[in-house]
Amino acid sequence: MHSSLALPVAGLLGLGTPEIVLIFFVVLLLFGGSKLPGLARGLGQSIREFKKASAEDEEAEKKAGK
């Protein structure tokens, strides 16, 4: 059986939970614990901006198609 965490993570580039945990620890070693919240915040903002730009682009295409 898979844990509930493994299901969404498994689809992410074919990585499972052990691989994600390993990547997290490598990032922790490279950047240190004090930098991780800032990195996560920046990543979250980047994803939000990308989704916003994608939605605006789709709206523009729909308006142009009418």
C-alpha positions in Angstrom: 0.0 0.0 0.0 1.1 3.6 -0.6 0.8 6.3 1.9 -1.3 9.3 1.1 1.8 11.4 0.6 3.2 9.0 -2.0 0.3 9.2 -4.3 0.6 12.9 -5.4 4.3 12.9 -5.2 4.7 9.8 -7.3 3.3 11.6 -10.4 5.8 14.4 -10.0 8.5 13.5 -12.6 8.2 9.9 -11.6 9.7 10.5 -8.1 8.5 8.6 -5.1 8.6 9.6 -1.5 12.1 8.4 -0.7 13.5 10.4 -3.6 11.7 13.5 -2.5 13.0 13.1 1.0 16.6 12.7 -0.3 16.3 15.8 -2.4 14.9 17.7 0.6 17.9 16.7 2.7 20.4 17.6 0.0 18.8 21.1 -0.3 18.9 21.4 3.5 22.6 20.6 3.5 23.3 23.0 0.6 21.3 26.0 1.8 20.9 25.5 5.6 17.8 25.5 7.6 17.6 29.3 7.9 17.3 29.8 4.1 14.6 27.1 3.4 11.6 29.3 4.4 12.8 32.0 2.0 13.4 29.6 -0.8 10.0 28.0 -0.3 8.3 31.4 -0.2 10.0 32.4 -3.5 9.1 29.1 -5.1 5.4 29.6 -4.1 5.4 33.2 -5.4 6.9 32.0 -8.7 4.2 29.3 -9.1 1.4 31.7 -8.3 2.7 34.2 -10.9 3.0 31.5 -13.5 -0.6 30.3 -12.9 -1.8 33.9 -13.0 0.0 34.6 -16.3 -1.4 31.3 -17.8 -4.9 32.2 -16.8 -4.6 35.7 -18.3 -3.2 34.2 -21.5 -6.1 31.8 -21.8 -8.6 34.6 -21.2 -7.0 36.7 -23.9 -7.2 33.7 -26.3 -10.9 33.2 -25.5 -11.6 36.9 -26.1 -9.7 36.9 -29.4 -11.5 33.7 -30.6 -15.0 35.3 -30.2 
